[in-house]
Each structure stands twice: as structure tokens, then as C-alpha cells.
Amino acid sequence: MDILMGRILHDMLMGSLCSPDVVTFTTIMCGILSIGRTEEALDLLNQKMPEQDLSPGVVTYNAVLRGLCKLSKIDEAMGIFNGMMDDGVIANSTTYTIIIEGLCGSERIEEVMLQCYLDLKNS
């Protein structure tokens, strides 16, 4: 994580600045993913947000999914997508667009079709 961004987040978590909210975490995760630091972004999503009693919504998940797909981290994106569904966060049309584009870009069209079919069937 960029030193300044890391310092700001640290100060927010320690109470020196305003407390981070879902928007703050989403923004930071987008920035971290844009420079390819997947592990740090997923740590924020899976550990730091819950530690702060914050639950990501569909907008946060979409941002993370988009970042992972842009990095061609399709398996990680599908894991996040499945975790999102398991957590009861309802995917929207943007979510499906991100997943479909990511899977098609990785030449996994059969998986796209199966995933869409199963999701529609279970809706």
C-alpha cells in the first residue's frame, strides 16, 4: 500500500482521524487494486472491514470485482462473487456485467453461461 494511503488508513483506524466507513474502504481498495496489490485489497475487504463492524454492499463488491477482473484475477473474482452471494448481498446488473466481461475476457465463456443459468435458476 502506498505509504501515505497506509498512514491515513492507520490514523483513521486508530481514531486520530474520522473513522473509515464503507465508502472510505471502497475508495482505498479501488486505489490499491489499480496498482495491482490484490492481497492488500482483499485483506481490507475480508479482515479490516469486519474488524470495524462494516459490511460491504453491492457497490463495494462491484468495485473489488471490477479491479480483480481488470487484473485478470478471475479465480479471485469468482471467489469474491460467491462469497458475496453467501453473505446475502444481492448481485445487480452491474455485478453480472463485470463477471461476464471478466470471464469472457479470459475465454471462459462456458463458465459464464453456467453461472448465469444457475443464478437465474436460483433467483
For each residue, the residues with C-beta under 8 A, 3 or more apart:
1: 5 6 9 32 37 40
2: 5 6 31 35
3: 6 7
4: 7 8
5: 1 2 8 9 28 31 32
6: 1 2 3 9 10
7: 3 4 10 11
8: 4 5 11 12 17
9: 1 5 6 12 13 20 28
10: 6 7 13 14
11: 7 8 14 16 17
12: 8 9 15 16 17 18 19 20 24
13: 9 10 20 48 52
14: 10 11
15: 12 19
16: 11 12
17: 8 11 12
18: 12
19: 12 15 52
20: 9 12 13 24 25 28 52 54
21: 24 25 54
22: 25 26 49 54 55 56 57 60
23: 26 27
24: 12 20 21 27 28
25: 20 21 22 28 29 44 45 48 49 52 54 56 60
26: 22 23 29 30 56 59 60 63
27: 23 24 30 31
28: 5 9 20 24 25 31 32 44
29: 25 26 32 33 41 44 45 60 63 64 67
30: 26 27 33 34 63 67
31: 2 5 27 28 34 35
32: 1 5 28 29 35 37 40 41 44
33: 29 30 36 37 38 41 64 67 68 70 71
34: 30 31 67
35: 2 31 32
36: 33 71
37: 1 32 33 40 41
38: 33 41 42 68 71 73 76
39: 42 43
40: 1 32 37 43 44
41: 29 32 33 37 38 44 45 64 67
42: 38 39 45 46 64 76 80
43: 39 40 46 47 48
44: 25 28 29 32 40 41 47 48 49
45: 25 29 41 42 48 49 56 60 64 80
46: 42 43 49 50
47: 43 44 50 51
48: 13 25 43 44 45 51 52
49: 22 25 44 45 46 52 54 55 56
50: 46 47 53 54 55
51: 47 48
52: 13 19 20 25 48 49
53: 50
54: 20 21 22 25 49 50
55: 22 49 50 87
56: 22 25 26 45 49 60 61 64 84 89
57: 22 60 61 89
58: 61 62 84 89 90 91 92 94 95
59: 26 62 63
60: 22 25 26 29 45 56 57 63 64
61: 56 57 58 64 65 80 81 84 89 95
62: 58 59 65 66 92 94 95 98
63: 26 29 30 59 60 66 67
64: 29 33 41 42 45 56 60 61 67 68 80
65: 61 62 68 69 77 80 81 95 98 99 102
66: 62 63 69 70 98
67: 29 30 33 34 41 63 64 70 71
68: 33 38 64 65 71 73 74 76 77 80 102
69: 65 66 72 73 74 77 98 99 101 102 105
70: 33 66 67
71: 33 36 38 67 68
72: 69 105 106
73: 38 68 69 76 77
74: 68 69 77 78 102 103 106 108
75: 78 79
76: 38 42 68 73 79 80
77: 65 68 69 73 74 80 81 98 99 102
78: 74 75 81 82 99
79: 75 76 82 83
80: 42 45 61 64 65 68 76 77 83 84
81: 61 65 77 78 84 85 91 95 99
82: 78 79 85 86
83: 79 80 86 87
84: 56 58 61 80 81 87 89 91 95
85: 81 82 88 89 91
86: 82 83
87: 55 83 84
88: 85
89: 56 57 58 61 84 85
90: 58
91: 58 81 84 85 95 96 119
92: 58 62 95 96
93: 96 97
94: 58 62 97 98
95: 58 61 62 65 81 84 91 92 98 99
96: 91 92 93 99 100 116 119
97: 93 94 100 101
98: 62 65 66 69 77 94 95 101 102
99: 65 69 77 78 81 95 96 102 103 112 115
100: 96 97 103 104 112 116
101: 69 97 98 104 105
102: 65 68 69 74 77 98 99 105 106
103: 74 99 100 106 108 109 111 112 115
104: 100 101 107 108 109 112
105: 69 72 101 102
106: 72 74 102 103
107: 104
108: 74 103 104 111 112
109: 103 104 112 113
110: 113 114
111: 103 108 114 115
112: 99 100 103 104 108 109 115 116
113: 109 110 116 117
114: 110 111 117 118
115: 99 103 111 112 118 119
116: 96 100 112 113 119 120
117: 113 114 120 121
118: 114 115 121 122
119: 91 96 115 116 122 123
120: 116 117 123
121: 117 118
122: 118 119
123: 119 120
